[in-house]
Amino acid sequence: MAVSSAPPSLGLATRPPGGIADTVARLGAPFWVLAAILLVMPLIANPFWLVQIFAYTMILGMIALSLMFLAGYGGIVSLIQMTVAGFAGYLVAILGDSAIAQISLKWPWWTAVPIAILVATLFGTISGALSVRTEGIYTIMITLAIASAFYYLTLQNYTIFNGFSGFNGIAPPHFLGVDWRDTHAFYYLCLVCAALAYAAVVYVSRAPFGLALQGTRDNPRRMAALGFDVAAHRIAAYTFASVIAAAAGVLLVWFQGQISPGTSGVGPVVDILIIAVVGGLSRPVGPFVGALVYVLLRTFSLDVLEAVGLDGKRFQLLIGLGFLVIVLFSPGGLIGIFERLRDRYERGRDARSAAMSVGERAP
């Protein structure tokens, strides 16, 4: 059965009408202030912060965003998103250029990159097709099994994946007259890709397909009774999420300059889940917030622990404790905490305004 649009009888919200002016007003001042800061960041931050913190945050945020789309709008907790990104990165190294000349085919980037994204997306779609008819812990276990299988395949295969060593000497290409290895150029490349991924998720979530997907999340039996193919919607969601994860995988291999089995091992797979949950699964901005927190902790917690006399190797403990605290006290993640504080402030403001109005009317 073909994927169909949501009928009006579902009572699902439609995309808000309006032109560009309405869109600008709806996004609000904080969004545009943040956008302006990101655009001028190269004038403010040094190269370390620009690439190692902000560019890396946007790359991990895109991978976590693909998970957020599946979990937040489809109710599908998939653990293969980092695997899809890793597969795309491997394909860039295999099809393109690297220091492992006996394996890399040295195709031009404009051939290697699209094929890498396409094949990685196909891999994610097939993996999704194997798991869409399961729910809950069974979906998690199937996708985790696929991720583990891919890790051991890359670890043990030397003919294609070069085993434990992987590939190194992978660099962004030079095109449009720009050397994308340059710090500022690579930052803006990551920023544009992250912005496009964010905009795509927001648009699709409000489109008929996204609304129908949310219906399959909330009540799959009712959606099936109404004539929707629940499995087809979920497989299509995997395809869309895999495109985002694969594009992020290309950026990741360019960022690191190398790729190995550990890039998409079980640890990084779980890290992406932690990033998405810590940031919040209710809003597309959540994965980027979670990625920023994760990158900051990973970068500086070792120095902080050593400064207070603790073993710096235990920096993962801080990440784990932070994850537990957020899950226990705010299931909605950091975005959930922000929304609660905002709602409390607005209720207090409305209460003060009401009290002032009553006082003015009093004789």
C-alpha positions as CSV (number, residue, x, y, z in Angstrom):
1,M,0.0,0.0,0.0
2,A,1.4,3.4,-0.9
3,V,2.3,6.0,1.6
4,S,-0.7,8.4,1.7
5,S,-1.4,11.8,3.1
6,A,-3.3,12.3,6.3
7,P,-7.0,12.9,5.7
8,P,-8.8,15.9,7.4
9,S,-10.8,13.5,9.6
10,L,-7.7,12.7,11.7
11,G,-7.9,16.2,13.2
12,L,-4.1,16.6,12.7
13,A,-2.8,20.1,12.5
14,T,-1.8,21.5,9.2
15,R,1.2,23.6,8.4
16,P,0.6,27.2,9.6
17,P,-0.2,29.5,6.7
18,G,1.6,32.7,6.0
19,G,4.5,34.1,4.0
20,I,8.0,35.0,4.8
21,A,7.1,37.7,7.2
22,D,4.9,35.4,9.2
23,T,7.7,32.8,9.3
24,V,10.2,35.4,10.5
25,A,7.9,36.5,13.3
26,R,7.0,32.9,14.3
27,L,10.7,31.9,14.7
28,G,11.1,34.7,17.2
29,A,14.0,37.0,18.2
30,P,16.1,34.4,20.0
31,F,16.3,32.3,16.8
32,W,17.6,35.2,14.7
33,V,20.1,36.3,17.4
34,L,21.5,32.8,17.5
35,A,21.7,32.6,13.7
36,A,23.5,36.0,13.6
37,I,26.0,34.7,16.3
38,L,26.7,31.5,14.3
39,L,27.3,33.5,11.1
40,V,29.8,35.8,12.7
41,M,31.4,33.1,14.9
42,P,34.6,33.0,12.8
43,L,35.2,36.6,13.8
44,I,34.8,35.8,17.5
45,A,36.2,32.3,18.0
46,N,39.7,30.9,17.5
47,P,40.3,28.0,15.1
48,F,40.1,25.4,18.0
49,W,36.7,26.5,19.1
50,L,35.5,27.0,15.6
51,V,36.2,23.5,14.4
52,Q,36.9,21.2,17.3
53,I,33.9,22.5,19.3
54,F,31.3,24.1,17.0
55,A,31.8,22.2,13.8
56,Y,32.0,18.9,15.6
57,T,28.9,19.9,17.5
58,M,27.0,20.4,14.3
59,I,28.2,17.1,12.8
60,L,27.1,15.1,15.9
61,G,24.0,17.2,16.1
62,M,23.0,16.1,12.6
63,I,23.4,12.4,13.4
64,A,21.5,12.9,16.6
65,L,18.8,14.9,14.7
66,S,18.2,11.8,12.5
67,L,17.6,9.8,15.6
68,M,15.4,12.5,17.1
69,F,13.3,12.5,13.9
70,L,12.7,8.8,14.2
71,A,12.1,8.7,18.0
72,G,10.3,12.1,18.4
73,Y,8.0,11.9,15.4
74,G,7.9,8.2,14.7
75,G,8.3,6.7,18.1
76,I,11.2,4.6,16.7
77,V,14.3,4.3,18.8
78,S,16.9,3.4,16.3
79,L,20.6,2.7,17.2
80,I,21.9,2.5,13.6
81,Q,22.2,6.2,12.9
82,M,25.9,6.4,13.8
83,T,26.4,3.2,11.8
84,V,24.8,4.8,8.7
85,A,27.1,7.8,9.2
86,G,30.1,5.5,9.6
87,F,29.2,3.6,6.5
88,A,29.0,6.8,4.5
89,G,32.4,7.8,5.9
90,Y,33.9,4.5,4.9
91,L,32.5,4.8,1.4
92,V,34.0,8.2,1.0
93,A,37.4,6.7,1.9
94,I,37.0,3.7,-0.3
95,L,35.6,5.4,-3.4
96,G,37.6,8.6,-3.0
97,D,41.1,9.3,-2.0
98,S,43.1,8.4,1.1
99,A,46.5,7.3,2.3
100,I,45.6,3.7,1.7
101,A,46.3,3.7,-2.0
102,Q,45.9,0.0,-2.5
103,I,42.2,0.1,-1.5
104,S,40.9,3.6,-2.3
105,L,39.6,4.0,-5.9
106,K,40.5,7.7,-6.0
107,W,37.2,8.7,-7.7
108,P,36.5,12.5,-7.8
109,W,34.6,13.8,-4.8
110,W,31.5,14.7,-6.9
111,T,31.2,11.0,-7.7
112,A,32.3,9.5,-4.4
113,V,30.2,11.6,-2.1
114,P,26.8,11.3,-3.7
115,I,27.3,7.5,-4.1
116,A,28.4,7.2,-0.5
117,I,25.3,9.1,0.7
118,L,23.0,7.0,-1.6
119,V,24.4,3.6,-0.6
120,A,24.5,4.5,3.1
121,T,20.8,5.7,2.8
122,L,19.9,2.4,1.1
123,F,21.7,0.6,4.0
124,G,19.7,2.5,6.5
125,T,16.4,1.9,4.7
126,I,17.0,-1.9,4.5
127,S,17.9,-1.9,8.2
128,G,14.7,0.0,8.9
129,A,12.7,-2.4,6.9
130,L,14.0,-5.3,9.1
131,S,12.9,-3.5,12.3
132,V,9.8,-1.5,11.5
133,R,7.4,-4.3,12.4
134,T,8.8,-4.5,16.0
135,E,8.4,-2.0,18.8
136,G,10.2,-0.9,21.9
137,I,13.0,-3.0,23.2
138,Y,12.9,-5.3,20.2
139,T,13.6,-2.4,17.8
140,I,16.5,-1.3,19.9
141,M,17.9,-4.8,20.0
142,I,17.6,-5.3,16.2
143,T,19.2,-2.0,15.4
144,L,21.9,-2.6,18.0
145,A,22.6,-6.0,16.5
146,I,23.0,-4.4,13.0
147,A,25.3,-1.8,14.4
148,S,27.4,-4.4,16.2
149,A,27.6,-6.6,13.1
150,F,28.8,-3.6,11.0
151,Y,31.5,-2.9,13.7
152,Y,32.9,-6.4,13.6
153,L,32.7,-6.5,9.8
154,T,34.9,-3.4,9.5
155,L,37.2,-4.7,12.3
156,Q,37.8,-8.1,10.7
157,N,37.7,-7.3,7.0
158,Y,41.0,-6.1,5.6
159,T,40.2,-6.4,1.9
160,I,37.6,-3.6,1.8
161,F,37.7,-1.8,5.2
162,N,41.4,-2.3,6.0
163,G,40.5,-3.9,9.4
164,F,41.5,-2.3,12.7
165,S,43.6,0.5,11.0
166,G,40.9,1.8,8.8
167,F,41.7,4.7,6.5
168,N,43.6,7.9,7.0
169,G,44.7,10.9,4.9
170,I,41.1,11.8,4.0
171,A,40.7,15.5,3.4
172,P,37.8,17.8,2.2
173,P,38.0,18.6,-1.5
174,H,38.9,21.8,-3.2
175,F,36.0,23.0,-5.3
176,L,34.1,26.3,-6.2
177,G,37.5,28.0,-5.8
178,V,37.5,27.2,-2.1
179,D,39.8,25.0,-0.1
180,W,37.3,23.3,2.3
181,R,40.1,22.2,4.5
182,D,40.4,25.8,5.6
183,T,39.1,26.4,9.1
184,H,36.5,29.0,8.2
185,A,35.4,27.3,5.1
186,F,34.8,23.9,6.8
187,Y,32.9,25.7,9.7
188,Y,30.5,27.3,7.2
189,L,30.1,24.0,5.3
190,C,29.1,22.3,8.5
191,L,26.8,25.2,9.4
192,V,25.0,25.2,6.1
193,C,24.6,21.4,6.2
194,A,23.2,21.5,9.8
195,A,20.9,24.4,8.9
196,L,19.5,22.5,5.9
197,A,19.0,19.3,7.9
198,Y,17.2,21.3,10.7
199,A,15.0,23.0,8.1
200,A,14.2,19.7,6.4
201,V,13.2,18.1,9.6
202,V,11.0,21.1,10.6
203,Y,9.3,21.1,7.2
204,V,8.8,17.4,7.0
205,S,7.3,17.2,10.5
206,R,4.6,19.7,9.4
207,A,4.0,18.2,6.0
208,P,1.2,15.6,5.5
209,F,3.8,12.7,5.6
210,G,5.2,14.0,9.0
211,L,1.7,14.4,10.4
212,A,0.8,10.9,9.3
213,L,4.0,9.6,10.8
214,Q,3.1,11.2,14.2
215,G,-0.2,9.5,13.9
216,T,1.5,6.1,13.5
217,R,3.5,7.0,16.6
218,D,0.4,7.8,18.7
219,N,-2.0,5.2,17.5
220,P,-0.7,2.8,14.8
221,R,-3.8,0.6,14.9
222,R,-6.2,3.5,14.2
223,M,-3.9,4.7,11.4
224,A,-3.9,1.2,9.8
225,A,-7.7,1.1,10.2
226,L,-8.0,4.5,8.4
227,G,-6.0,3.0,5.4
228,F,-2.5,4.1,6.2
229,D,0.4,1.7,5.6
230,V,2.2,2.0,9.0
231,A,5.2,0.0,7.9
232,A,5.7,2.0,4.7
233,H,5.6,5.3,6.6
234,R,8.2,4.1,9.1
235,I,10.5,2.8,6.3
236,A,10.2,6.1,4.6
237,A,11.1,7.8,7.9
238,Y,14.2,5.6,8.1
239,T,15.1,6.7,4.5
240,F,14.8,10.4,5.4
241,A,16.7,10.0,8.6
242,S,19.4,8.0,6.9
243,V,20.0,10.8,4.3
244,I,20.8,13.2,7.2
245,A,23.0,10.7,9.0
246,A,24.9,9.8,5.8
247,A,25.5,13.5,5.0
248,A,26.8,14.0,8.5
249,G,29.0,10.9,8.1
250,V,30.7,12.5,5.1
251,L,31.4,15.7,7.2
252,L,32.6,13.5,10.0
253,V,35.3,11.7,8.0
254,W,36.4,15.0,6.5
255,F,36.6,16.5,10.1
256,Q,38.6,13.6,11.5
257,G,40.7,13.0,8.4
258,Q,40.5,9.2,9.1
259,I,37.9,6.5,9.9
260,S,38.3,3.2,11.7
261,P,35.9,0.6,13.2
262,G,35.8,2.6,16.5
263,T,34.2,5.5,14.7
264,S,30.9,3.6,14.5
265,G,31.4,1.2,17.4
266,V,28.9,0.4,20.1
267,G,30.3,3.3,22.2
268,P,29.6,6.0,19.7
269,V,26.3,4.4,18.8
270,V,25.2,4.8,22.5
271,D,26.7,8.3,22.6
272,I,24.4,9.5,19.9
273,L,21.4,8.2,21.9
274,I,22.7,10.0,24.9
275,I,23.1,13.2,22.9
276,A,19.6,13.1,21.6
277,V,18.0,12.3,25.0
278,V,20.0,14.9,26.9
279,G,19.1,17.6,24.4
280,G,15.5,16.5,24.1
281,L,13.5,14.5,21.7
282,S,10.6,16.9,21.4
283,R,12.3,19.6,19.3
284,P,14.7,19.5,16.4
285,V,17.0,21.9,18.2
286,G,17.4,19.5,21.1
287,P,20.1,17.2,19.4
288,F,22.3,20.2,18.7
289,V,22.0,21.3,22.4
290,G,22.9,17.8,23.5
291,A,25.8,17.6,21.1
292,L,27.2,20.9,22.4
293,V,27.0,19.7,26.0
294,Y,28.6,16.3,25.0
295,V,31.5,17.9,23.1
296,L,32.2,20.4,25.9
297,L,32.2,17.6,28.5
298,R,34.4,15.4,26.3
299,T,36.8,18.2,25.6
300,F,37.2,19.8,29.0
301,S,36.1,17.4,31.6
302,L,39.4,15.6,31.6
303,D,41.2,18.8,32.5
304,V,38.6,19.6,35.1
305,L,38.9,16.2,36.8
306,E,42.7,16.4,36.9
307,A,42.5,19.9,38.3
308,V,40.6,18.7,41.3
309,G,42.9,15.7,41.8
310,L,40.8,13.0,40.1
311,D,41.7,10.6,37.4
312,G,41.1,12.3,34.0
313,K,40.3,9.1,32.3
314,R,37.0,9.0,34.2
315,F,35.5,11.8,32.1
316,Q,32.8,9.4,30.8
317,L,31.6,9.2,34.4
318,L,30.6,12.9,34.3
319,I,28.7,12.3,31.0
320,G,26.9,9.3,32.5
321,L,26.0,11.2,35.7
322,G,24.7,14.1,33.7
323,F,22.7,11.8,31.6
324,L,21.1,10.1,34.7
325,V,20.3,13.5,36.3
326,I,18.6,14.8,33.2
327,V,16.6,11.6,32.5
328,L,15.5,11.5,36.2
329,F,14.5,15.1,36.6
330,S,13.6,16.1,33.0
331,P,12.5,13.4,30.6
332,G,12.2,16.1,28.0
333,G,15.9,16.8,28.2
334,L,17.5,20.3,28.4
335,I,14.9,21.6,26.0
336,G,12.2,20.4,28.5
337,I,13.9,22.3,31.3
338,F,14.0,25.4,29.2
339,E,10.3,25.1,28.3
340,R,9.3,24.6,31.9
341,L,11.2,27.6,33.0
342,R,9.7,29.7,30.2
343,D,6.2,28.5,31.0
344,R,6.7,29.4,34.7
345,Y,8.0,32.8,33.8
346,E,5.0,33.4,31.5
347,R,2.5,32.3,34.1
348,G,4.2,34.6,36.7
349,R,4.1,37.5,34.2
350,D,0.4,36.9,33.4
351,A,-0.4,36.6,37.1
352,R,1.4,40.0,37.8
353,S,-0.4,41.6,34.9
354,A,-3.8,40.3,36.1
355,A,-3.1,41.6,39.6
356,M,-2.1,45.0,38.3
357,S,-5.3,45.2,36.2
358,V,-7.4,44.3,39.2
359,G,-5.6,46.9,41.3
360,E,-6.2,49.6,38.7
361,R,-9.9,48.8,38.5
362,A,-10.3,48.9,42.3
363,P,-11.9,52.2,43.6
